[in-house]
Structures are given as C-alpha cells and as structure tokens.
Amino acid sequence: MGDYAALRERAARFLTAAGGRAPLADLAAHLFGTPSPGPWVGLLRQVLGPDFIIDGAEVTLAAPGPGPDTPLSALTFTVLDIETTGLDPASCRPVQVSAIKLRPGGGPPAVFHSLVRPDRPVRRGIRRFSWAAELDRAPDLKAVLAGLGEFVEGVAAGQDIRWQWEFLRSTARRLGLAWPSLPVLDSAVLGQYLFPDLGKPSLERVAARVGAPVLGRDRADRDAYMLASALPALLRAAESRGIRTWGQLEAVAGWPALAPVRLPDPDRIPDGPGVYILRDGLGRALYVGKSRNLRARVRSYFNRPPAYNRHLEGLPALTRSVEVVPCGTELSALLTEGRLIADLAPPYNRARRVRGPAFVYRTNEPVSRWYTGRTVPPDAPFFAAFDSPQQAQAALASVRERWPLPGCRRRLPLRGRPGCVLIRSGEPCRVCRGEVPAEAYPGIVAEAEAELARLAGSFGVILFGASGFEAHIWAGGAYRGWLDNAGLSAEGLRRLFGAPPDPRATILFWRWRRLNPAVGIPVPLNYPGANLEELVGALRAVAAVSG
C-alpha cells in the first residue's frame, strides 16, 4: 500500500471515530503529528480521494462506518474471503471471491460469489482444484471487483482480513476502480483474544471451538460460509467478556482510529532506567519494554508522525496509555521486564520457545520398560514430573542404581530370555538375566515409584494443552488419570477449592506454548481429606459441568 493510500486509510478511520465529519486542520494535525497543521492542509486537499468531501475548512467521509458507540447487535458484517495466485497484488491475481452479508436481526444473508478469469497463466498448484477448469469461462477481474465493491457494506470481517482487504484495494486501484473505505474485523485476532488456549487460531480451530461447521478450505465460498456461521457465536463470546460496542470490538480485533494517547506527564517520567508498558483501550498490555532512559524511549514512540514509523505500524495505533516502572539499575529493569512479560504475555513481545515439564514413566506391561520424555502415553500406569529432561534422566539413573529395573527398551516377557541388547556393552539387564523373579517384580516397581515420587516432590498440576484443555494430573509421582478434553475453567476450580487454603499443596495452571509457562493462577487446594482419587473425580465433575 502506497503512502497516500495509508494516509487515506488512517483519515477514514479518524473521521469514522469523529462521526464522519471533522475540521480539516484537526485531520492534518492527527495524520502528520504536528501542532501546526497549516502547511499540511494543502497536501491533504491533493491526496484525499473521492471518499472524502472537502467543504471549506471541513472534511466529510462520504460513507462513514459505524460509530464507536454502535451496539454489536446493530452492526452489518460482510464476511469476505478470496483465493489468489500469490501474495503480491502487483504480480498476482484473485481467482475466487466470496462474500456473505449478515444484517442486524439475523435475517437471511446475502451472498456474493464468483470465480475470476485470470489475465495471466496460473500456477500448477491451482490447476489441480476441480473448480480451476471453470476459470476460463468466469467473468473478468474488473467486472467482479466492481460488483464486489457495490456489495460490501458495514464492517468487513475475515481471517487475516487486513491482507485480503489491501490486496483487493490495490487491485481495484490498478484497474481504475473506486474501492470503499470500510472498517475491518480480523477473526484470527478476535479468536486469539477470546480463546488464548488455541495457539494460532486458524479458521478451523475457531469454528470448531464455537460449534460452527468445519469445511475443507479449497474454496473461498467454504471459508466465507464457515466464518459467517461462526461469527454470531464469536460476537456472543465477546459480549460475555464485556465488549458491547463497535469501538470496544475494534480496539480488540480491528483497525482502531488513532485516538490520542494518554502519555504520562513528561516531567514525571524519569530519565533513568526502567520498564514501560503500552496498553490498549481496554487496559490490556500490548508491549513491555525496557530502556536506560525511560523519558527518551517513551517519547520516541509518539513524537514523530505515525506514517513514518513503519517498523511500529499497528502498535502506536492500538496504544491508548503508557505506564512506566522506574528501576534503580539496568539489571533491575531487565529482570522486571522479564517478569512482566511472563505475567502479562503482551502480544507484541516476541514469543520465546517454552517447554513444559519432563517425565519419567513406565509402560503398561507385565515387565514395564522405563522412559523419560516430554509426553506420557495415555495408558502409562505411572509417571513423575521434573523441571527438565536432565533432572528426569538423573532421577531414573539413581533409581536404577538401587533397583533392578530393565535398562533395555525391547518388550520383555514375564520370564527372562537371553538376547538382551545390552549384552553388547557387557552389562545385560538383571531382569533379562533372570535374576529377578516374576513374583518379586511388582514390589520392586512399587519401591521405585515411591522413590521417584519423593524425588519429584508432592504437588498437583493441571496441564492446559495446545489443542484444547488436555489435562494431566500427577501428585507425588503417582499417576491418577487423564481428564477428557473439556472446558475446565479457572472459575470452576476456584468454586471447587474455595475454602481456606491448604499450604501443603496447590494446583498450578500451566499455559502450554505461551510466554508464561507457569504463570500462575495458583489455586489453593483444600479438597476435604486431600484424597487424590476424590480429587480426580471432583475435577472430572467440574469438567462435565463447565464443558
């Protein structure tokens, strides 16, 4: 998108937030970040397109979008999806365009769908689809985009909608067509906000979470239908989070207008080391950073026109307030920054690779084999959790020194037989040599499990998996069961364990593959009697109610 297109887009968002009309000087001051907008007003008169009407000293948006106070129930959404021959609009072309219009009140949706006849050869990967044979008989690109531009209305919604919208805008501009200025709603960003456990929220994951149909994604009309089916449920989930108006929803998952940022009093920002937190309109942390000079760093985000902060595109637009945390030294600022990133998980901070605990477990066989790893098979009758693979391997090695556990990994019968793979090293297993009677092995296993439980410590953990709530429970190393995939909520556990806390044990929510691996929502464990079998039963009951 060129510089003028970027200015026009930001001007449209500003005027929409202002009710569709504003003084030309205010718009220039907003776009160019200067208290003296006079010299820039003349430039605006040249670059604003047909979507803007300049009348004397005021400018009006020809087709303003919904105001920030518009209730979600009063919005019209146009769900959009396109299939293209590539990512660059300069050299690639749309081959499928699909849009579904959802009006307030839940009436029958309006549908726009068309294949597009490309004006250049398409790559072989597209020709393999069944619909590709119809491309040569499809309407040309200019006719399709002209019809789509008249069809779209309200708020454009889609998966990664910003790229799709700009691809269509750039293509329309190249063909000499006017393209509407609509606010947009990104379902991927909204899904990540509503369901953080989904990881990267693909359209299929979002649809499955809200109970919408999941279809194959080789056609644009299927993607549009999938999102149109899921969007009402997403809006209901947003309303349950306190998002009632378009302005609140846009702050979460759209392109918000660049409202003034509430900066701290410059005289009160120290010029020494510290940490700063950039927050959005809902108070959520967007970015946490540190600097040896807080005053200079905070000002650097906003003292230049946003159009020129290319590497910060998006972050200044979303920021509504800045919080600073002065620190005595740079080292203290570094430690504080790391703690705040782990606690707040701001989306603009680069995610680091996070690993969960390491396990020692045994197989469900007459003569169990013993392993260490990051996961545990569902049928494993025992496992113990450790902070790292090194600790798990060291614990298993120390147990093997005291008890004759199998050291090889082949499946073993109850009765020993020759041929242990460790014979090559001169140290075959005592089990393989037949030195351990079959009737004595269960007692040895019980003693080894008790020692691993002691080494692992006595605690309970619920592990939230990357694909839903895959919960494992261990306590003192004793395997107690796996919970089914269910919506086990923190609030449900708080209700279950709402009694005065028992300092001897806690339940820790472990957010898998997130910035905050062990963030804790530590919930006090005070289940009567602290009986583990009862605990598992109670957790299953909560999962059934909360799911």
Wavefront OBJ file of the C-alpha trace (Angstrom):
o trace
v 0.000 0.000 0.000
v 1.471 3.340 -1.038
v 1.969 6.350 1.240
v -1.169 8.164 0.014
v -3.295 5.038 0.451
v -2.006 4.706 4.012
v -2.932 8.324 4.717
v -6.391 7.863 3.239
v -6.995 4.747 5.306
v -5.995 6.441 8.540
v -8.013 9.524 7.623
v -11.099 7.347 7.099
v -10.666 5.694 10.491
v -10.223 9.084 12.192
v -13.318 10.574 10.560
v -15.375 7.467 11.366
v -14.467 7.834 15.038
v -15.364 11.547 14.834
v -18.819 10.827 13.453
v -17.943 11.241 9.767
v -17.001 14.950 9.823
v -14.118 16.982 11.298
v -12.186 20.217 10.705
v -9.534 19.800 8.024
v -6.905 21.250 10.372
v -7.715 18.617 13.028
v -7.346 15.842 10.462
v -3.999 17.219 9.293
v -2.746 17.518 12.872
v -3.807 13.936 13.539
v -2.217 12.456 10.417
v 1.066 14.353 10.498
v 1.555 14.630 14.252
v 2.266 18.352 14.300
v 0.722 21.143 16.376
v 0.924 23.466 13.308
v -1.050 21.668 10.585
v -1.357 24.665 8.276
v 1.349 23.653 5.769
v -0.102 20.131 5.550
v -3.686 21.144 4.775
v -2.789 21.870 1.148
v -1.282 18.389 0.789
v -4.455 16.809 2.129
v -6.526 18.598 -0.489
v -4.372 16.925 -3.143
v -4.170 13.357 -1.815
v -7.629 12.680 -0.331
v -9.624 10.617 -2.782
v -13.307 10.549 -3.808
v -14.308 9.008 -0.467
v -13.675 12.417 1.162
v -15.683 15.584 0.605
v -13.859 18.837 1.441
v -16.206 21.735 2.104
v -14.268 24.847 3.064
v -12.379 24.163 6.279
v -14.126 20.839 7.000
v -13.843 17.356 5.553
v -16.577 14.707 5.473
v -16.317 10.988 4.849
v -18.667 10.101 2.000
v -19.725 6.761 3.507
v -18.806 6.743 7.214
v -18.652 3.449 9.064
v -20.376 2.633 12.334
v -19.731 4.954 15.238
v -17.733 3.706 18.229
v -20.889 3.568 20.390
v -22.835 1.408 17.923
v -24.047 -1.778 19.680
v -22.787 -5.052 18.227
v -26.377 -6.124 17.576
v -26.845 -3.132 15.214
v -23.813 -3.844 13.007
v -23.842 -5.166 9.457
v -20.952 -7.524 8.707
v -19.680 -8.569 5.298
v -17.681 -11.776 5.690
v -15.043 -11.884 2.965
v -12.621 -14.471 1.625
v -10.524 -14.580 -1.531
v -8.268 -17.112 -3.245
v -5.329 -15.651 -5.155
v -2.440 -16.830 -7.288
v 0.041 -15.380 -4.768
v 0.618 -12.761 -2.102
v 1.779 -9.731 -4.115
v -1.083 -7.754 -5.730
v 1.335 -6.259 -8.261
v 2.007 -9.626 -9.919
v -0.750 -11.925 -8.595
v -4.481 -12.018 -9.238
v -7.635 -13.129 -7.407
v -9.185 -16.318 -8.808
v -12.098 -16.664 -6.362
v -14.034 -14.033 -4.429
v -16.755 -14.796 -1.916
v -18.686 -12.525 0.454
v -21.647 -13.092 2.786
v -23.532 -10.128 4.221
v -25.017 -10.520 7.715
v -27.533 -7.816 8.603
v -28.795 -6.933 12.097
v -31.680 -9.030 13.332
v -30.476 -12.341 11.887
v -32.315 -12.223 8.559
v -31.313 -14.345 5.570
v -27.758 -13.482 4.473
v -26.928 -12.024 1.083
v -24.264 -13.912 -0.870
v -21.778 -12.777 -3.493
v -19.551 -15.434 -5.077
v -17.652 -15.561 -8.312
v -14.681 -17.173 -9.928
v -12.364 -14.737 -11.706
v -10.870 -15.214 -15.147
v -7.151 -14.527 -14.730
v -5.357 -12.320 -17.239
v -2.199 -14.427 -16.991
v -1.337 -18.118 -16.561
v -1.917 -19.533 -13.072
v 0.471 -21.858 -11.303
v 0.117 -25.627 -11.461
v -0.915 -25.874 -7.800
v -4.168 -24.043 -8.551
v -4.947 -26.059 -11.675
v -5.276 -29.241 -9.586
v -8.523 -27.994 -7.981
v -11.782 -29.077 -9.593
v -13.045 -25.508 -9.950
v -9.923 -24.417 -11.868
v -11.405 -25.801 -15.103
v -14.129 -23.137 -14.903
v -11.742 -20.172 -14.652
v -11.530 -19.625 -18.408
v -15.336 -19.119 -18.553
v -15.513 -16.852 -15.465
v -16.085 -13.051 -15.553
v -13.050 -10.822 -15.847
v -11.433 -9.239 -12.798
v -12.701 -5.698 -13.347
v -16.337 -6.794 -13.551
v -16.050 -8.947 -10.429
v -14.373 -6.239 -8.340
v -16.907 -3.628 -9.461
v -19.729 -5.881 -8.284
v -17.968 -6.746 -5.030
v -17.283 -3.072 -4.254
v -21.015 -2.351 -4.505
v -21.913 -5.432 -2.426
v -19.701 -4.958 0.643
v -21.210 -2.952 3.468
v -20.809 -2.244 7.167
v -17.780 -3.992 8.677
v -15.578 -6.268 6.544
v -14.784 -9.429 8.526
v -12.384 -12.201 7.621
v -9.432 -14.336 8.562
v -6.337 -12.128 8.161
v -8.723 -9.582 6.679
v -6.191 -6.774 6.550
v -4.141 -8.510 3.880
v -7.226 -9.518 1.887
v -8.699 -6.013 2.043
v -5.486 -4.326 0.955
v -4.985 -6.870 -1.833
v -8.433 -6.007 -3.220
v -7.917 -2.263 -2.709
v -4.589 -2.307 -4.525
v -6.027 -4.383 -7.376
v -9.041 -2.074 -7.723
v -6.808 0.993 -7.780
v -4.667 -0.569 -10.517
v -7.830 -1.147 -12.586
v -9.073 2.411 -12.025
v -11.951 1.345 -9.766
v -13.089 3.082 -6.595
v -12.879 0.902 -3.501
v -14.953 1.530 -0.368
v -13.388 2.521 2.945
v -14.835 0.067 5.466
v -13.678 -0.787 8.976
v -12.436 -4.339 9.301
v -12.633 -7.134 11.878
v -9.955 -9.828 11.919
v -11.424 -13.136 13.111
v -7.935 -14.520 13.799
v -7.151 -11.686 16.231
v -10.610 -11.936 17.829
v -10.264 -15.714 18.190
v -6.862 -15.322 19.851
v -8.316 -12.789 22.286
v -11.349 -14.916 23.180
v -9.645 -18.340 23.206
v -5.952 -17.908 24.090
v -5.505 -21.667 24.544
v -5.999 -22.233 20.784
v -2.442 -21.132 19.982
v -2.502 -19.800 16.428
v -6.258 -19.579 15.857
v -6.857 -20.973 12.374
v -10.340 -20.652 10.936
v -10.969 -24.368 11.505
v -9.987 -24.109 15.184
v -12.155 -21.062 15.771
v -15.146 -22.674 14.030
v -14.741 -25.925 15.951
v -14.498 -24.097 19.278
v -17.836 -22.296 18.788
v -19.628 -25.281 17.226
v -19.733 -23.987 13.642
v -19.316 -26.417 10.709
v -15.727 -27.145 9.671
v -15.335 -27.471 5.900
v -12.487 -28.121 3.510
v -10.605 -24.939 2.687
v -10.026 -25.271 -1.062
v -12.782 -22.801 -1.987
v -13.353 -19.206 -0.912
v -17.100 -19.759 -0.528
v -16.492 -22.511 2.036
v -14.204 -20.292 4.098
v -16.712 -17.452 3.975
v -19.565 -19.776 4.969
v -17.507 -21.209 7.829
v -16.746 -17.759 9.260
v -20.276 -16.471 8.671
v -21.566 -19.451 10.686
v -19.058 -18.808 13.484
v -19.310 -15.006 13.669
v -22.559 -14.774 15.702
v -21.103 -17.101 18.337
v -17.874 -15.080 18.398
v -19.830 -11.883 18.980
v -21.767 -13.524 21.827
v -18.485 -14.647 23.376
v -17.157 -11.089 23.022
v -20.240 -9.686 24.732
v -19.717 -12.118 27.620
v -16.268 -10.515 28.015
v -17.825 -7.042 28.350
v -17.424 -5.983 24.699
v -20.722 -4.317 23.866
v -19.970 -1.692 21.183
v -18.127 -1.448 17.888
v -15.494 0.826 19.425
v -14.643 -1.842 22.033
v -14.612 -4.623 19.436
v -12.460 -2.598 17.049
v -9.943 -1.976 19.828
v -9.576 -5.751 20.201
v -9.599 -7.046 16.636
v -9.933 -4.226 14.102
v -8.135 -1.154 12.866
v -8.949 1.354 15.575
v -8.876 5.041 14.768
v -5.791 6.697 16.147
v -7.206 8.299 19.264
v -4.911 10.488 21.326
v -2.537 8.513 23.543
v -2.588 9.293 27.256
v 1.101 9.780 27.897
v 2.384 10.277 31.415
v 3.435 13.809 32.316
v 6.860 14.141 30.641
v 8.222 15.882 33.699
v 7.256 12.874 35.807
v 8.926 10.277 33.591
v 12.438 9.723 34.916
v 15.343 9.841 32.523
v 16.923 6.819 34.197
v 16.496 3.070 33.605
v 13.103 1.426 33.855
v 10.320 -0.505 32.163
v 7.378 0.837 30.138
v 4.065 -0.862 29.320
v 1.989 0.163 26.285
v -1.730 -0.588 26.835
v -4.787 -0.596 24.555
v -8.197 0.948 25.160
v -9.272 -1.988 27.332
v -6.205 -1.729 29.548
v -4.521 -4.843 28.129
v -0.737 -4.811 27.891
v 0.361 -4.689 24.222
v 4.101 -4.369 24.675
v 6.582 -4.358 27.546
v 9.999 -2.860 27.006
v 12.963 -1.551 28.957
v 15.334 1.346 28.452
v 18.232 3.048 30.141
v 16.395 6.342 29.525
v 12.648 5.939 30.035
v 11.742 9.506 29.070
v 13.504 9.393 25.716
v 12.273 5.896 24.849
v 8.612 6.570 25.590
v 8.659 9.822 23.626
v 10.296 8.077 20.658
v 7.146 6.038 20.036
v 4.916 9.061 19.554
v 6.948 12.196 18.795
v 7.042 11.507 15.042
v 4.150 11.188 12.590
v 2.859 7.592 12.737
v 3.055 7.350 8.934
v 6.838 7.311 9.222
v 7.102 4.703 11.983
v 6.986 1.803 9.542
v 8.552 -0.716 11.917
v 5.952 0.171 14.582
v 2.907 0.004 12.341
v -0.031 -1.177 14.377
v 1.447 -0.725 17.855
v 1.135 3.082 18.148
v -2.322 2.846 16.579
v -3.548 0.466 19.273
v -1.851 2.188 22.197
v -4.099 4.295 24.411
v -1.984 4.705 27.551
v 1.565 4.200 28.754
v 2.641 3.005 32.182
v 6.229 3.384 33.396
v 8.024 1.448 36.136
v 11.268 3.198 37.199
v 14.122 0.913 38.245
v 17.345 1.629 40.049
v 19.653 -0.118 37.578
v 19.599 -1.560 34.086
v 19.866 -5.054 35.564
v 16.802 -4.413 37.693
v 14.956 -3.161 34.590
v 15.929 -6.326 32.705
v 14.607 -8.581 35.490
v 11.415 -6.538 35.853
v 10.822 -6.662 32.097
v 11.149 -10.455 32.053
v 8.746 -10.863 34.974
v 6.146 -8.547 33.408
v 6.358 -10.307 30.039
v 5.784 -13.648 31.765
v 2.857 -12.270 33.782
v 1.143 -10.188 31.075
v 2.001 -12.118 27.854
v 1.795 -8.962 25.664
v 1.154 -9.856 22.002
v 3.814 -7.522 20.534
v 6.642 -9.105 22.510
v 8.409 -11.833 20.632
v 7.406 -15.240 21.948
v 10.206 -17.397 23.237
v 10.188 -21.145 22.978
v 8.600 -22.635 26.040
v 8.856 -26.236 27.110
v 6.803 -28.000 29.685
v 7.974 -30.468 32.317
v 9.865 -33.690 31.623
v 8.516 -37.042 32.760
v 9.749 -40.411 33.946
v 7.128 -43.031 33.139
v 6.748 -46.770 32.736
v 4.827 -48.812 30.203
v 1.714 -50.836 30.941
v 3.276 -54.307 30.546
v 3.974 -57.277 32.836
v 7.612 -56.173 32.949
v 7.460 -52.423 32.478
v 10.006 -50.538 30.446
v 11.052 -47.118 31.766
v 11.408 -43.940 29.726
v 11.952 -40.216 30.040
v 10.282 -37.699 27.738
v 8.157 -34.609 27.287
v 4.885 -36.522 26.926
v 3.298 -39.524 28.598
v 1.270 -42.243 26.811
v -2.367 -42.315 27.967
v -2.072 -45.908 29.183
v 1.052 -45.337 31.301
v 0.262 -46.604 34.845
v 2.785 -44.255 36.477
v 4.703 -41.084 35.758
v 6.633 -38.479 37.722
v 7.229 -34.889 36.612
v 10.516 -32.962 36.729
v 11.567 -29.480 35.701
v 13.926 -30.581 32.916
v 14.984 -33.669 30.947
v 18.294 -33.655 32.794
v 16.544 -33.930 36.156
v 14.288 -36.698 34.863
v 17.227 -38.696 33.468
v 19.226 -38.226 36.670
v 16.284 -39.415 38.791
v 15.770 -42.526 36.662
v 19.509 -43.300 36.737
v 19.599 -43.048 40.537
v 16.596 -45.369 40.870
v 18.185 -47.904 38.505
v 21.263 -47.975 40.725
v 19.156 -49.147 43.679
v 16.577 -51.406 41.995
v 16.926 -53.858 39.080
v 14.766 -52.040 36.574
v 15.049 -53.036 32.893
v 17.616 -50.933 31.089
v 16.772 -52.022 27.545
v 13.818 -50.832 25.527
v 12.590 -54.015 23.875
v 9.315 -55.536 25.038
v 10.034 -58.041 27.820
v 8.050 -61.143 28.819
v 7.398 -62.175 32.401
v 10.060 -64.885 32.122
v 13.532 -63.788 31.134
v 15.227 -64.949 27.989
v 18.685 -64.398 26.510
v 19.407 -61.817 23.872
v 19.302 -58.504 25.797
v 20.677 -55.723 23.601
v 22.830 -54.502 26.495
v 24.901 -57.712 26.327
v 26.934 -55.901 23.677
v 28.141 -53.488 26.345
v 28.815 -56.311 28.781
v 26.075 -55.243 31.202
v 22.817 -57.061 30.390
v 19.728 -56.241 32.442
v 19.305 -58.172 35.664
v 15.722 -58.716 34.540
v 16.903 -60.144 31.217
v 19.418 -62.368 33.016
v 16.534 -63.846 35.006
v 17.862 -62.674 38.385
v 14.527 -61.039 39.285
v 11.659 -63.490 39.896
v 8.341 -62.548 38.316
v 6.551 -62.514 41.674
v 9.109 -60.036 43.114
v 8.922 -57.506 40.299
v 5.685 -55.724 41.409
v 7.251 -54.984 44.805
v 10.369 -53.586 43.127
v 8.227 -51.389 40.896
v 6.288 -50.039 43.887
v 9.530 -49.127 45.700
v 10.954 -47.468 42.571
v 7.736 -45.474 42.095
v 7.826 -44.298 45.696
v 11.424 -43.101 45.286
v 10.632 -41.274 42.032
v 7.640 -39.683 43.746
v 9.938 -38.475 46.531
v 12.432 -37.058 44.038
v 9.708 -35.357 42.000
v 8.043 -33.809 45.040
v 4.407 -33.839 46.066
v 2.314 -31.447 44.027
v -0.577 -31.467 41.606
v -0.583 -29.863 38.192
v -3.201 -29.388 35.509
v -1.590 -29.016 32.121
v -3.526 -26.981 29.548
v -2.664 -28.430 26.143
v -2.122 -26.527 22.912
v -5.210 -28.104 21.295
v -7.867 -27.633 23.915
v -7.746 -28.484 27.577
v -5.692 -31.704 27.686
v -5.228 -32.075 31.398
v -2.784 -34.365 33.132
v -2.719 -34.788 36.878
v 0.173 -36.054 38.896
v 0.837 -35.817 42.592
v 3.766 -37.339 44.399
v 4.626 -39.085 41.144
v 1.551 -41.318 41.269
v -0.440 -41.431 38.061
v -4.064 -40.576 38.795
v -5.722 -40.253 35.416
v -6.257 -38.085 32.410
v -9.113 -35.673 32.081
v -11.117 -35.699 28.890
v -10.943 -32.726 26.556
v -13.246 -30.294 28.378
v -13.603 -26.637 29.192
v -12.200 -26.850 32.699
v -12.309 -23.240 33.829
v -10.295 -21.450 36.466
v -13.531 -20.132 37.932
v -14.870 -23.659 38.288
v -11.783 -24.701 40.208
v -11.997 -21.632 42.393
v -15.520 -22.650 43.289
v -14.357 -26.184 43.986
v -11.396 -25.123 46.109
v -12.927 -22.019 47.615
v -12.264 -22.989 51.224
v -9.321 -21.569 53.203
v -6.081 -22.594 51.502
v -4.069 -25.587 52.489
v -0.374 -24.558 52.263
v 0.724 -28.150 51.650
v -0.451 -28.332 48.028
v -1.593 -26.166 45.137
v -2.920 -26.654 41.667
v -0.956 -24.792 39.032
v -2.362 -23.837 35.647
v 0.372 -24.406 33.079
v -0.330 -22.462 29.888
v 1.228 -24.637 27.207
v 3.266 -22.961 24.450
v 2.672 -19.478 25.809
v 5.010 -16.746 27.016
v 4.042 -17.542 30.599
v 4.701 -21.265 31.006
v 3.917 -21.499 34.701
v 2.067 -18.362 35.300
v 0.229 -18.982 37.815
v -3.020 -18.978 38.560
v -2.134 -20.982 41.666
v -5.406 -22.218 43.137
v -5.306 -23.298 46.815
v -6.014 -26.998 47.135
v -8.238 -27.660 50.100
v -10.271 -30.618 48.982
v -11.568 -32.471 52.055
v -9.011 -35.036 53.059
v -6.804 -34.207 50.067
v -7.590 -37.677 48.725
v -6.234 -37.892 45.196
v -8.879 -40.294 43.909
v -11.580 -37.954 45.149
v -9.712 -35.002 43.664
v -9.684 -36.572 40.207
v -13.374 -37.408 40.495
v -14.181 -33.865 41.559
v -12.165 -32.387 38.683
v -14.000 -34.604 36.211
v -17.286 -33.421 37.673
v -16.232 -29.784 37.271
v -15.129 -30.500 33.706
v -18.527 -32.047 32.924
v -20.366 -29.020 34.328
v -18.042 -26.409 32.813
v -17.598 -28.063 29.429
l 1 2 3 4 5 6 7 8 9 10 11 12 13 14 15 16 17 18 19 20 21 22 23 24 25 26 27 28 29 30 31 32 33 34 35 36 37 38 39 40 41 42 43 44 45 46 47 48 49 50 51 52 53 54 55 56 57 58 59 60 61 62 63 64 65 66 67 68 69 70 71 72 73 74 75 76 77 78 79 80 81 82 83 84 85 86 87 88 89 90 91 92 93 94 95 96 97 98 99 100 101 102 103 104 105 106 107 108 109 110 111 112 113 114 115 116 117 118 119 120 121 122 123 124 125 126 127 128 129 130 131 132 133 134 135 136 137 138 139 140 141 142 143 144 145 146 147 148 149 150 151 152 153 154 155 156 157 158 159 160 161 162 163 164 165 166 167 168 169 170 171 172 173 174 175 176 177 178 179 180 181 182 183 184 185 186 187 188 189 190 191 192 193 194 195 196 197 198 199 200 201 202 203 204 205 206 207 208 209 210 211 212 213 214 215 216 217 218 219 220 221 222 223 224 225 226 227 228 229 230 231 232 233 234 235 236 237 238 239 240 241 242 243 244 245 246 247 248 249 250 251 252 253 254 255 256 257 258 259 260 261 262 263 264 265 266 267 268 269 270 271 272 273 274 275 276 277 278 279 280 281 282 283 284 285 286 287 288 289 290 291 292 293 294 295 296 297 298 299 300 301 302 303 304 305 306 307 308 309 310 311 312 313 314 315 316 317 318 319 320 321 322 323 324 325 326 327 328 329 330 331 332 333 334 335 336 337 338 339 340 341 342 343 344 345 346 347 348 349 350 351 352 353 354 355 356 357 358 359 360 361 362 363 364 365 366 367 368 369 370 371 372 373 374 375 376 377 378 379 380 381 382 383 384 385 386 387 388 389 390 391 392 393 394 395 396 397 398 399 400 401 402 403 404 405 406 407 408 409 410 411 412 413 414 415 416 417 418 419 420 421 422 423 424 425 426 427 428 429 430 431 432 433 434 435 436 437 438 439 440 441 442 443 444 445 446 447 448 449 450 451 452 453 454 455 456 457 458 459 460 461 462 463 464 465 466 467 468 469 470 471 472 473 474 475 476 477 478 479 480 481 482 483 484 485 486 487 488 489 490 491 492 493 494 495 496 497 498 499 500 501 502 503 504 505 506 507 508 509 510 511 512 513 514 515 516 517 518 519 520 521 522 523 524 525 526 527 528 529 530 531 532 533 534 535 536 537 538 539 540 541 542 543 544 545 546 547
